[in-house]
Amino acid sequence: MSRVVTDASNVQVIYEDNHLLIINKRIGDIVQGDKTNDPPLSEIIKLYLKKKYDKPGAVFLGVIHRLDRPTSGVVIFSKTSKALARMNQLFLEKKIEKTYWTLVKNNPPKQKDTLTHWLKKNQKTNTTKVYPKEVTGSKKAILHYKVVFKLQNYTLLEIKLETGRSHQIRSQLSYIGCPIKGDLKYGFNRSNPDGGIHLHAKAVKFIHPVSKTQISISATPPKDVLWDECLKKY
């Protein structure tokens, strides 16, 4: 059972209406509870909503998708059951466009490419193994990358996902020889001081499930020398 949440002051809300709430997740935050029992974002945001709107009793919050703990960026939550059902359907139909930024040490083989692999999750080690062809228990994974520009020691890639598999970006980039900066689990040689990795959910675009207007949201990467350099060059 997670520890009781008493503080919601660090929630960085970047969009909110009657149906949706979108935040810029910090490195280290978990979206839903896990075996660490650390307070998940879902409970922290419930407290945020309870305090902001002076709500008595339980607060509804729907978790639509997740980001890995060491990553940062856009996470969408629903404030109503109607929005939750419709957003889940949009994800299912691949009608939500997500864009990621990541910094890798080695240059990828091509300036832009589509990576298609088969991924298999190991629950015991919480890692994902990549296969060039389908194997028993594997799931097809597709991502598109392009080189944005090169820094002195790293390369900034823009990633668009076609599928949303566990550790997909991390494992697929590692498989082509481009582990993400700080990602010890997938082959980078040293960790980042903050325990995170240089993978950021930069933007999301979709048609609002209720109002039917286009929503286009961007999240600023964490304060960091390399991310700051990227923002200056972008």
Disulfide bonds with the S-S distance in Angstrom:
none
